Amino acid sequence: MAALTVVVLATATVGVVVARSASRSSATAAPTPRFLLRLARDPASRLDIPRWVYIGHRISGVAVAGFLLLHLVDVGLYAVSPAIYDDVHALYGSPMLRVFEVGLWGAIVFHTLNGLRLIVNDIAPNRWLNSTVAHAAVLGTTMVATVAGGAVILGPVLR
Amino acid sequence: MYLWIATRVTGLALTFLVVGHFALTHFTTDVADTGSSFVTARWASGLWIAWDTLLLTAALIHAYAGLAIVIADHVSFPNRRYAQYALTAVMVAAWVIGASTIVSAGIL
């Protein structure tokens, strides 16, 4: 019984030490007063759409830039030899890469729409453009355009 | 400041250049039909050579400016300086590869 108490106390102590150091060293959801306040907010504001749009803008930008570099290499093959270009280009019509192209289209549309929102807001600062609704509108329009474009891109494979 | 303006000016141009390019190569033409004969036909026109040159240049300036901010935000000293050098080198090399492709295959 005494041994069990020691084990339980030791476990609790380690638990507290780990939890305290984790809450200090990382941004994960430790049950701090701030975190509990955040839980008390309504779900829509807890979701924090503008923050995810901000992160998404950065990630989609890096992704599209990465594809751009890849694309320069594959088009560069055309200057080397049109036959080699055609060999590599055949991949673009494959089902797997068509799915990738739908993702690329989604990233382009999202980055474009959110970028236009930012540019207009820079030229003519506007409360609505910074609202959650405006950010959600960017996401919604992106989804609609991605589904529509995806249907065209995947059409020849699905048919 | 210059990069801030360049990001917005190129961003506005890319709205038309990139979306137009993607629509041409994926929507009005199926991607499987954009092989070398498609490229040959397109680069017979000075308009498309101008379009692709503008697209290449604007996209790389935009990518350079954006990635410079990503590096500044996420890469710390002492790696930051090397990341910036690498970024500049990659972007210049990418422009040289793209521009020489257009010049050698499209113009010459």
Interface residues (C-beta under 8 A of the other chain):
Chain A: R58 G61 V62 V64 A65 L68 L69 L72 V73 V75 G76 Y78 A79 P82 A83 Y85 D86 H89 A90 Y92 G93 R98 E101 L104 W105 I108 V109 T112 G115 L116 L118 I119 D122 G149 V152 I153 P156
Chain B: R8 G11 L12 L14 T15 V18 V19 F22 H26 F27 D30 V31 A32 T34 G35 S36 V39 T40 L56 A59 L60 A63 G66 L67 V70 V90 A94 I97 G98 S100 T101 S104 A105
